[in-house]
């Protein structure tokens, strides 16, 4: 998975088929959703729901037996991103 330019990884955790990362980025939720929609589609992930409402955004993808979910929450010019990948 590509990192948004300037993204800082705050923490990661993994347990079995479940992995999660928390990132912080100097960008709006819309910028982040647009970036990952293009980047992950180019890497062969099938896009699902993509939504930005106010300072929150959600983006989902599927590839083979894996699901990838981005949850974005913005505050000012900074956004936090929770990325979860689940293998089934």
C-alpha positions as CSV (number, residue, x, y, z in Angstrom):
1,X,0.0,0.0,0.0
2,X,1.5,3.4,-0.9
3,X,1.7,6.1,1.8
4,X,0.2,9.5,1.2
5,X,3.0,12.1,0.8
6,X,4.2,13.2,4.2
7,X,2.2,10.6,6.1
8,X,3.4,9.6,9.5
9,X,2.7,6.1,10.8
10,X,1.6,6.5,14.4
11,X,1.0,2.8,15.3
12,X,0.4,-0.6,13.7
13,X,-1.0,-3.9,15.0
14,X,-1.6,-7.3,13.6
15,X,-3.5,-10.4,14.8
16,X,-4.0,-13.3,12.5
17,X,-6.0,-12.3,9.4
18,X,-6.4,-8.7,10.7
19,X,-3.9,-5.8,10.4
20,X,-4.4,-2.2,11.2
21,X,-2.3,1.0,10.9
22,X,-3.0,4.5,12.1
23,X,-1.5,7.4,10.0
24,X,-1.5,11.2,10.3
25,X,-1.4,13.3,7.2
26,X,-1.4,17.0,6.4
27,X,-4.4,16.8,3.9
28,X,-8.2,17.0,3.9
29,X,-10.3,13.8,4.0
30,X,-11.3,14.5,0.3
31,X,-7.7,14.6,-0.8
32,X,-6.9,11.4,1.0
33,X,-10.0,9.5,-0.3
34,X,-9.2,10.7,-3.9
35,X,-5.5,9.6,-3.5
36,X,-6.2,6.1,-2.2
37,X,-9.1,5.6,-4.6
38,X,-6.7,6.1,-7.6
39,X,-3.7,4.5,-6.0
40,X,-5.4,1.3,-4.9
41,X,-7.5,0.9,-8.1
42,X,-4.2,1.1,-10.1
43,X,-2.8,-1.7,-7.9
44,X,-5.7,-4.0,-8.8
45,X,-8.0,-3.5,-5.9
46,X,-11.7,-3.3,-6.7
47,X,-13.3,-0.1,-5.2
48,X,-16.4,-0.3,-3.1
49,X,-18.0,2.4,-1.1
50,X,-16.3,5.8,-1.2
51,X,-17.8,8.7,0.8
52,X,-16.7,12.0,2.3
53,X,-19.1,13.9,4.5
54,X,-17.8,17.0,6.3
55,X,-14.6,16.1,8.1
56,X,-15.0,12.3,7.7
57,X,-14.4,9.9,4.9
58,X,-14.6,6.1,4.3
59,X,-13.2,4.1,1.4
60,X,-13.5,0.3,0.9
61,X,-11.8,-2.1,-1.5
62,X,-11.8,-5.8,-2.2
63,X,-9.1,-8.0,-3.8
64,X,-9.4,-11.8,-4.0
65,X,-10.1,-12.8,-0.3
66,X,-9.0,-9.5,1.2
67,X,-10.9,-6.4,2.3
68,X,-9.2,-3.0,2.8
69,X,-10.9,-0.2,4.7
70,X,-9.8,3.4,5.1
71,X,-11.5,5.6,7.7
72,X,-10.4,9.3,7.6
73,X,-11.1,12.0,10.2
74,X,-10.0,15.5,9.6
75,X,-9.4,18.4,11.9
76,X,-8.1,21.6,10.4
77,X,-5.4,20.8,7.9
78,X,-4.5,17.5,9.5
79,X,-6.3,14.1,9.1
80,X,-5.9,10.8,10.8
81,X,-6.4,7.6,8.8
82,X,-7.2,4.2,10.2
83,X,-6.4,1.5,7.7
84,X,-7.6,-2.0,8.2
85,X,-7.0,-5.1,6.1
86,X,-8.8,-8.3,6.7
87,X,-7.9,-11.6,5.0
88,X,-10.7,-14.2,4.8
